[in-house]
Amino acid sequence: MPHFMIRASYTTEGIQGVIKEGAASRLDVVNQLAASLGGSVEAAYWAFGEDDFLAILELPDNAAAAAAVSTVAATGAVTIRTVVLLTAAEVDEARTRTASYRPPGA
């Protein structure tokens, strides 16, 4: 099953919700979100800096990931970014494929 890294930054309202409900409560919500789409949370961490929350989700496909992040983003409580993660086998498969490409101006 594909893996996705979720990078999230809370709005003022979002972090107020974390303070009110607690981090464990919010993690339960993230677990429920992933499960509702046929996936799971492999890892989740709160952070300092540009990102407030990082998670690795295992989800059935890109459509499930898009459903998850669009549902969360629509709340306005979080700015969310998604990184599609690849295994070594997937990278090795990609390097065996031939692609046709012409650089701009060439």
Buried (B, 14 or more C-beta within 10 A) or exposed (E): EBBBBBBBBBBEEBBEBBEEEEEEEBBEEBBEBBEEBEBEBBEBEBEEEEBBBBBBBBBEEEEBBBBBBEEBBEEEBBBBEBEEBEEEEEEEEEEEEEEEEEEEEE
